[in-house]
Amino acid sequence: MNALINLKGIRKNYRLANREIEVLKGIDLDVQKGRFVCIMGPSGSGKSTLLNIIGCLDRPSAGVYELEGREIDAVSDNDLSGIRNRKMGFVFQNFNLLPRLPAWKNVELPLIYCGIGSRERKKRAHEMLERVGLADRAEHSPSEMSGGEQQRVAIARALVNVPLIILADEPTGNLDSGSGREIMGLFRDLHRDGTTVLLVTHEREISAYGERVITIRDGICTDGCF
């Protein structure tokens, strides 16, 4: 079976002042469609950089990245933007919601970039909020919600385009333990429904929700990549 995601020799360097910082040092990784993969590692290990490359938010300095058999390195910036919008759903630690918009308007944002009409956008946004258990909070702004509810809105926004992959970077990092368990239960349910989930964490308790755990340390995959 061909992998959904195939990384070969992925390296990432950044220039800081007069020196080159090597963040990823040759990552090989295959991920099949429908898997729930947790990427573990301490702060500064390179795990978020790897997720950004997989999510087409950044490009590798060297190596080959194939998504559905297509070599992403050869894709133009405009096409890369389209891939992000159509195939990727992002969930971040800090929610990244627009504070003055009600929940449903935050959720509909990716659909605006796809040129979906306003009536259809609203319908899909409300459907996604219902899916994450927030149908009754659609008109509430982020400031009127708990952290757990805000993260659910962010997950609904990530799902509204029916993406190929959900990428989550420390999605429970700003939540209390109870809210964190609720959010991880939601990711588990999404996976059971067939969604491919890649989740970055430094917490072993969170990584236990994944069916596969990859460990990154000092830019090298030390466990689980093969």
N, C-alpha and C positions, 0 to 999 in steps of 0.2 A: 504494500500500500504506500502511495506517495504521501510524504509528510505535508501538512498544511504549512508549517514553518520549517525551513531548513537553513541553518547557519553553518558556514564553513570558515574557520580561521578568522573570526571577527575580532578586529582590533579597533580601539578608539584612543586617540591621542588628543590632548589639549595643550595649547601653548599658554603658559603662565609666566609673565614677565619674559625673562630670557631663557627659560628652560621648558622642555617638553615633558608633559606629564602623561604617562601611559596608564590609562584607566582599565581598558580591556586588553588582554594579552593572548588572544587566539582562542575564541570560544567556538566550539562545535556543538550544535544542538539541533535535534529534530523534535517537533511537536506535532502529533496527529490531531486531526479535527475531533472536537468533542471532549478533549481532555481538560482536566483541572490541574494546572501546574503551579506550584508555589516556588518562588525563587527566594531562597534564604541567604542571609549573609549579614555581617556587621556593617555599621555605618562606614562609608568610603570603600566598600568592597567592589563596587561597579555594578551592582544589581539594578539600580534605577537607570543607569546609562544603558544597560542591556535592554531594559524594557522600553526605553525611548527609541532605541534603534528598531526593535521589533514593531513598535507602534508608528514607525515612519515619522517620528518627531525629530529624529537626528539621523545622520548618515554615518556609517562606519568609516574609519580611516583606511582600513584594508579588510579583505575577506569578501565573502559572497553571502548575500541574503536573498533567499528565494521564498516568495509567498505564493502558494498555490501553483508552484512550478515556474513562476515568473521572477526573473532576476530584478530585484528592486533597485540595485545600484544603477541600472541603465535608464531608470524612469526619470522624466523631467520633474522639476519642482511643481509645476501645475498638476501633472498627473499624480504626483505623490500626495498633494492636497486632496485630490479626489479619492484616492485610496483611503486616506485617513477618515474622510467624511462618510464614505460608503461602507467600509469594512471594519473600522475600529470604533470601539466605544471606550472612553477613558473615565476612570474614577480615581480621584486624587485624595490625599490626606486632608487637604484644606477645603474640600467641597467645591470651591470655585463657582459659587452661585452668584448671580447678580442680585444685590441686596434689595433693590427697589421693585423687582418684578415678583409677582406671585409665583407659586410653585409651577403651575402649568405653563406659564410663559418661559420659565427657565428650561423646562423639559422640551419645549418645542424648538429651541434655538437651532439644533442641528438640521431640522427640517427646512428652516428658512434658507440655509445655504444650499439646499437641494432644489429650491424653487417650488416646494410644495405649497399649495393654496392655503389660505388662512383657515378655512373651515376644516379641511382635512388635518392640518397641523393641530388644531385644538382637539379634534376627536382623538388623534393618536396620543397626544400628551395626556389626556384624561385616562385613556386606556392604560398607559404605562404607569400612571400614578396609582390606579386601581391595582395593577399587578404587584406593586411594591407595598400595598397596604395603606396608601395615603389618599384614597379617593375623597375623603372628607376634609383634606387639607389643601385642596387644589388652589384655593384663592388666598391662602396665607403666604406672607412673605417669609424669607429665611429667618429674619429676626424674631418671628413668632413661633419658631420651631426649635425643638431640641437638636443636639448634634446628631443623634441617630436619625431623626426625621430628615435633616438636611442631607445626610449621606444617602438616604433612600431616594430623595429627589435627584441627587447626582447620579444614582444608579439608573433611575427611570430615564434621565436625559441620555445616558450612555446606551440605553436599550432602544430608544425611540426609532432609530434608523435600522433596526434589526441587523446589527453588525455581525460580521464573521467572528470577531474576537473581542472579548472584554479584557481590558488591561487595567489593573488596579494597583496603584502604588501606595502602600501602607494605608489602606482604606479605613483601618480601625485605629490609626495612630492618635487621633484627637478625640476618641470616644472612651467612655467608661466601659468596664468589662461587660456589663449586661448589654449595652447597646452594641458593643463589638460582637458579641455572640449572635445577636439578632441579624446584624449585617452579614456575618459569615454564613449564617443559616440561609440567608437570601442568595448568596453566591452559590452555595451548595445546591439550592433548588434550581437555579439557572443552569448549572452544570447538568443536573438530572434531566432537564428539558432539552439538552443537547448543545448548549452554548459552550464554546471554547473559552476558558478562563485562564489568564496568566496573572498571577498576583504576587507582588513583592512584599516581603515582610522580614523583620528581624526577630519575630517572636515564634518560638517553637510551637506554642499552643495554637497559634493561627495557622501555621504550616500544616498542622495535622488534618485540616479540612481538605487539603489537596490529595489527589490520588497519586501524584508524583511530586517529589521534592528535589529541587536542584540547589546545590550549595555553591555560592560564589565567594571567593576570598582572594583579596589582592589582585583582582582582575582575571583570576583563573577559576575554571570550574573544577571543584575538588570532589564533587559527588553528584550523581544523578543525571548527568548530561547524556549518557549513552544508554 
